[in-house]
Amino acid sequence: MRLKVPPVLVFIVFGFLMYLLARWLPVGNFDFYGRSVLLFFLLGIACSIASISLFQFFKSKTTVDPTKPANASKLVTSGIYQFSRNPMYLALLVVLLAWGLWLENAFNVLIATGFVAYLNRFQIIPEEEALIELFGKEYKHYCVLVRRWF
């Protein structure tokens, strides 16, 4: 891995940036009917995605440590991993979107987009390179069949 920053720490930093933007940017505030319902729906989706994906990793007895993909003992491609190669990161993104709804600032979508760009560049691509080394053609075939995020 090129960087050893845990994705949860990256998530916290981007969440804090969203807070700062909502607190100090004088424009972009919004509210709409059903915002709180959507917020809790997104949190429910995120918790479901995270729980299912973590359960599948524990069931397969492989590492969930994203800073050490070379320690993976098995390639998980079933269940939720049939739809997303990175459902744990997807869950973090959905929580950030819910946080943006809570903060009521439309410009937080830009920060969430930055989170995706950062993870793609500094976390997911190095992980994919390590998994290609570890699982070879099997992982390459999986990448062709399943999208990176959703």
SVG drawing of the C-alpha trace seen along z (x, -y; Angstrom):
<svg xmlns="http://www.w3.org/2000/svg" viewBox="-43 -34 47 53">
<polyline fill="none" stroke="black" stroke-width="0.4" points="0.0,0.0 1.2,-3.5 -0.6,-5.0 -1.4,-3.4 -4.2,-5.8 -7.2,-3.8 -10.3,-4.6 -12.3,-5.2 -9.9,-8.0 -10.3,-9.4 -14.1,-9.2 -13.8,-11.2 -11.6,-13.9 -14.1,-14.3 -17.0,-14.4 -15.2,-17.1 -14.6,-19.1 -18.3,-18.8 -19.1,-20.2 -16.7,-23.1 -18.2,-23.9 -21.8,-23.8 -20.7,-26.0 -18.8,-28.7 -20.2,-28.8 -22.9,-31.4 -24.7,-29.9 -26.0,-26.4 -28.4,-25.8 -31.5,-23.8 -34.4,-22.0 -37.2,-20.0 -40.1,-17.9 -39.0,-14.4 -35.3,-15.3 -35.1,-13.6 -36.9,-10.5 -34.4,-10.3 -31.5,-10.9 -32.6,-7.9 -33.3,-5.8 -29.7,-6.4 -28.3,-5.5 -30.3,-2.3 -29.0,-1.4 -25.5,-2.2 -25.7,-0.1 -27.2,2.8 -24.5,2.6 -21.7,2.4 -23.1,5.2 -23.7,7.6 -20.2,7.0 -18.4,7.4 -20.4,10.5 -19.3,12.0 -15.7,11.3 -15.8,12.8 -17.7,15.8 -15.0,16.3 -12.3,15.9 -10.4,13.3 -9.0,10.0 -11.1,6.8 -8.0,4.6 -7.9,2.4 -4.3,1.4 -3.1,5.0 -4.9,6.5 -2.0,8.9 -3.2,10.7 -6.5,11.7 -6.9,15.4 -10.0,15.6 -11.6,13.6 -15.2,12.8 -17.3,12.5 -20.8,13.6 -23.6,11.9 -23.3,8.2 -20.0,8.5 -21.8,9.5 -23.0,5.9 -20.1,3.9 -16.4,4.6 -16.2,2.1 -19.5,2.2 -17.7,1.1 -16.5,-2.1 -20.0,-2.5 -21.5,-2.4 -19.1,-5.1 -20.1,-7.2 -23.8,-6.8 -23.2,-7.9 -21.4,-11.0 -24.4,-11.7 -26.7,-11.4 -24.4,-13.6 -24.7,-16.2 -28.4,-16.0 -28.2,-16.6 -25.9,-19.6 -28.4,-21.0 -25.7,-22.3 -25.9,-21.3 -22.2,-21.9 -21.3,-19.0 -22.0,-16.8 -18.7,-18.1 -16.9,-17.0 -18.5,-13.5 -17.3,-13.5 -13.8,-14.3 -14.1,-11.3 -14.8,-9.0 -12.0,-10.5 -9.5,-10.2 -10.5,-6.6 -10.3,-5.6 -6.8,-7.0 -5.2,-6.3 -7.0,-3.2 -8.9,-1.2 -6.4,-1.2 -3.5,-0.1 -5.8,2.5 -6.8,3.8 -3.1,4.0 -2.4,6.1 -5.4,8.3 -4.3,8.9 -1.0,10.0 -2.6,12.3 -5.5,13.8 -4.4,13.1 -6.9,13.9 -9.7,14.7 -9.7,11.1 -9.3,9.6 -12.3,11.6 -14.2,10.4 -13.3,6.8 -14.8,7.2 -18.1,8.5 -18.6,6.2 -18.4,2.4 -16.1,0.7 -18.8,-1.2 -22.3,-0.3"/>
</svg>
